[in-house]
Amino acid sequence: MAKPGSPVGEGSGPGVRPARLRPPTRLPVKEQEASMSAVGPAAAHLHRPGDSHSDCVSFLGAQLPPEVAAMPQLLGNLDRATFRKLLKLVVSSLQGEDCREAVQHLRAGADLPEEQLGALIAGIHTLLQQALRLPPASLKPDTFKNQLQELCIPQDLVVDLASVVFGSQRPLLDSVARQQGAWLPHVADFRWRVDVAISTSALARSLQPSVLMHLKLSDGSALRFEVPTAKFQELRFAVALVLKEMADLEKRCERKLQD
């Protein structure tokens, strides 16, 4: 057991920077239904993106985001040069740049309807954001390309998307995400000590040990509270159990992605 007053834990977490160019998180119901019917051969994967021929868990999650589901139809008549301009805008947004003016110039130059442009930005942004959440060791390039091809995204565009996720820009994207993340205050310091009340107004609490805790948060605020020893033991057990379950879940996900 740690000495009284000694720190027993310290935590911090990396942040994920919110992009300044924010695509809509959800499409209207009618557009979702239209995109579902327009995907064609990929419709079988909309609710089970992990059920591919390789039995790999999709990096897009258990439920295919509607923004990504709408992409095959929207990309049908889009030339590769325009797609690369869109991709460059989304990557610049992920790097922290303000791309609103550039989006307006692209819409005027490419003669794209505002709805189609917004849906494409939303789909590309969601797709890249989900892929960049996973470390390169967990998501392999071949797996990434195969899963996009199953969604009927054209092969040449899949190559462009893979060049962002696995190319030379990846370290910069990861670095910006860590440095400019916005998170709630985290625990900067945690101290505790055992206290025994010799004299108290409550007779039942006399000579009963308790644990005095002191939490210091990253924003400078401090919290002090008293916990009975029984509750302290429950807290220790609950934290240990959560950490074990998180480690087991992480190992299972890594095995499925690597298979």
LINNORMO-V680699 format. One record per backbone hydrogen bond with DSSP energy under -0.5 kcal/mol. NH is the residue of the N-H (numbers start at 1). CO is the residue of the C=O. If there is no record, write none. Layout:
nh | co
NH | CO
NH | CO
This chain:
nh | co
5 | 192
6 | 3
8 | 190
9 | 190
11 | 187
15 | 178
20 | 93
22 | 20
23 | 21
32 | 28
33 | 29
34 | 30
35 | 31
36 | 32
37 | 33
38 | 34
39 | 35
42 | 39
43 | 40
44 | 41
45 | 42
46 | 43
49 | 62
51 | 48
52 | 50
55 | 52
61 | 58
64 | 46
68 | 65
69 | 65
70 | 66
71 | 68
72 | 68
74 | 70
75 | 71
76 | 73
78 | 75
79 | 77
83 | 79
84 | 80
85 | 81
86 | 82
87 | 83
88 | 84
89 | 85
90 | 86
91 | 87
92 | 88
93 | 89
94 | 90
95 | 91
96 | 93
97 | 92
99 | 97
103 | 99
104 | 100
105 | 101
106 | 102
107 | 103
108 | 104
109 | 105
110 | 106
111 | 107
112 | 107
117 | 113
118 | 114
119 | 115
120 | 116
121 | 117
122 | 118
123 | 119
124 | 120
125 | 121
126 | 122
127 | 123
128 | 124
129 | 125
130 | 126
131 | 127
132 | 128
133 | 129
134 | 131
138 | 135
139 | 135
140 | 138
144 | 140
145 | 141
146 | 142
147 | 143
148 | 144
149 | 145
150 | 146
151 | 147
151 | 148
152 | 149
153 | 148
158 | 154
159 | 155
160 | 156
161 | 157
162 | 158
163 | 159
164 | 160
164 | 161
165 | 161
166 | 162
170 | 167
173 | 169
174 | 170
175 | 171
176 | 172
177 | 173
178 | 174
179 | 175
180 | 176
181 | 178
182 | 16
183 | 181
188 | 186
188 | 216
189 | 216
190 | 9
191 | 214
192 | 6
193 | 212
195 | 210
197 | 195
197 | 208
198 | 196
203 | 201
205 | 202
206 | 203
207 | 197
208 | 205
209 | 207
210 | 195
211 | 227
212 | 193
212 | 210
213 | 211
213 | 225
214 | 191
215 | 223
216 | 189
217 | 221
218 | 186
220 | 217
223 | 215
225 | 213
227 | 211
229 | 209
232 | 228
233 | 229
234 | 230
235 | 231
236 | 232
237 | 233
238 | 234
239 | 235
240 | 236
241 | 237
242 | 238
243 | 239
244 | 240
245 | 241
246 | 242
247 | 243
248 | 244
249 | 245
250 | 246
251 | 247
252 | 248
253 | 249
254 | 250
255 | 251
256 | 252
257 | 253
258 | 254
259 | 255
